[in-house]
Amino acid sequence: MKRFHANRQTVHCAYVYLACFILDLQKALNQHYANQDELNEKMMSVLAQYFGNEEKDGQLQQDLNKAHGDILQHLKRDFPYFTRQQVLIFSYYAVGLPVPLMNLLAGISSDKSVSVMKTQMKKQIKVKASPRREEYLILLEREKLPNWVRSALFG
């Protein structure tokens, strides 16, 4: 029963978050815009609210910090030379976003560039003595979804 409730909570949290995102996108699309650029700007604003951007953290980064004891603040303190883009990519890997979405959200040109950035961060994390090194490395790894989640998401 404990596993049942944990799985229920996981699915519930993921889909409530997704539903709120879709509602905000729908609201944005229902507004009137002078031109396509204005619509694009509004859509990027909604994306930033949820996923962060070069200027500010989004709900994703706030939730990640809450779940992992301010992990992003520690990452920035331990690696002050990491760019904002690298911190965004770290946060996207930590929650399992698809790489093509990372490209869009972080303004990176290709999947390969994202992978190179991840590899460089991993190398830098491995050689630095940091109390949270293992946590950083775990969060940069792709977590394999349980079969029941994969079936629910991808049929």
C-alpha positions in Angstrom: 0.0 0.0 0.0 2.9 2.3 0.8 4.3 1.9 -2.8 0.8 2.5 -4.2 0.5 5.8 -2.5 4.0 6.8 -3.5 3.3 6.0 -7.1 0.0 7.8 -6.9 1.7 10.9 -5.6 4.4 10.8 -8.2 1.9 10.6 -11.1 -0.4 13.1 -9.5 2.4 15.7 -9.0 3.7 15.2 -12.6 0.3 15.6 -14.2 -0.9 18.5 -12.0 2.2 20.4 -13.0 1.7 19.6 -16.6 -1.9 20.6 -16.5 -1.1 24.0 -15.0 1.5 24.5 -17.7 -1.0 23.7 -20.4 -3.6 26.0 -18.9 -1.1 28.8 -18.8 -0.2 28.2 -22.5 -3.9 28.1 -23.4 -4.5 31.4 -21.6 -1.5 32.9 -23.5 -2.8 31.7 -26.8 -6.3 33.1 -26.2 -5.0 36.6 -25.8 -4.8 39.0 -28.8 -1.4 39.9 -30.1 -0.4 42.6 -32.6 2.0 40.2 -34.4 3.8 36.9 -34.2 6.8 38.3 -32.3 4.5 39.4 -29.5 3.0 36.0 -29.3 6.4 34.3 -29.3 7.5 36.7 -26.5 4.5 35.7 -24.4 5.1 32.0 -25.0 8.8 32.3 -24.0 7.6 34.2 -20.8 5.3 31.2 -19.9 8.2 28.8 -20.6 10.5 30.9 -18.3 7.9 30.9 -15.6 8.0 27.1 -15.5 11.5 26.2 -16.7 13.6 29.3 -16.0 15.8 31.2 -18.5 19.0 33.2 -18.7 17.5 35.9 -16.5 15.6 34.0 -13.8 14.8 30.7 -12.2 11.5 29.1 -12.9 9.3 26.8 -10.9 11.5 23.8 -12.0 14.6 25.3 -10.3 12.6 26.3 -7.2 11.2 22.8 -6.9 14.6 21.2 -7.5 16.1 23.4 -4.7 13.3 22.5 -2.4 13.6 18.8 -3.1 17.4 18.6 -2.8 18.3 21.1 -0.1 19.2 24.2 -2.3 21.3 22.1 -4.6 21.5 24.8 -7.3 22.8 27.4 -4.8 25.4 24.9 -3.6 26.3 24.1 -7.2 26.8 27.8 -8.0 28.9 28.3 -4.8 31.0 25.2 -5.5 31.4 26.0 -9.2 31.2 29.8 -9.5 32.6 29.6 -13.1 29.6 27.6 -14.3 27.6 29.8 -16.6 23.9 30.4 -16.2 23.4 28.2 -19.2 25.3 25.4 -17.5 23.2 25.7 -14.4 20.0 25.5 -16.5 21.3 22.4 -18.3 22.1 20.9 -14.9 18.6 21.5 -13.6 17.0 20.1 -16.8 19.1 16.9 -16.6 18.2 16.6 -12.9 14.5 16.4 -13.7 14.8 14.4 -16.9 13.8 16.8 -19.6 14.3 15.6 -23.2 17.5 17.0 -24.7 15.7 18.8 -27.6 13.6 20.7 -25.1 16.8 21.6 -23.2 18.1 23.2 -26.5 15.0 25.4 -26.8 14.8 26.4 -23.1 18.5 27.2 -22.7 19.1 28.6 -26.2 21.6 26.0 -27.3 22.1 25.1 -30.9 22.1 21.3 -30.9 21.7 18.1 -28.9 25.4 17.5 -29.3 26.2 20.8 -27.7 24.0 19.9 -24.7 25.8 16.6 -24.4 29.2 18.3 -24.6 28.2 20.7 -21.9 27.0 17.9 -19.6 30.3 16.0 -20.2 32.4 19.1 -19.4 30.4 19.7 -16.2 30.8 16.1 -15.1 34.5 16.2 -15.6 34.8 19.4 -13.6 32.6 18.1 -10.8 34.6 14.8 -10.6 37.9 16.5 -10.0 36.7 19.0 -7.4 36.5 18.1 -3.7 32.9 19.1 -2.9 30.7 17.6 -0.1 27.8 17.4 -2.7 29.9 15.9 -5.5 28.1 12.6 -5.6 24.7 14.3 -5.6 25.7 16.5 -8.5 26.9 13.5 -10.5 23.7 11.5 -9.8 21.5 14.4 -10.8 23.4 14.7 -14.1 22.7 11.1 -15.0 19.6 10.0 -16.9 17.3 8.1 -14.6 15.6 5.1 -16.2 11.9 5.4 -15.8 10.1 2.5 -14.1 8.2 0.3 -16.6 4.8 1.4 -15.3 5.7 5.1 -15.8 7.0 4.4 -19.3 3.9 2.5 -20.2 1.6 5.3 -18.8 3.5 8.0 -20.7 4.4 6.3 -24.0 1.7 3.7 -24.3 
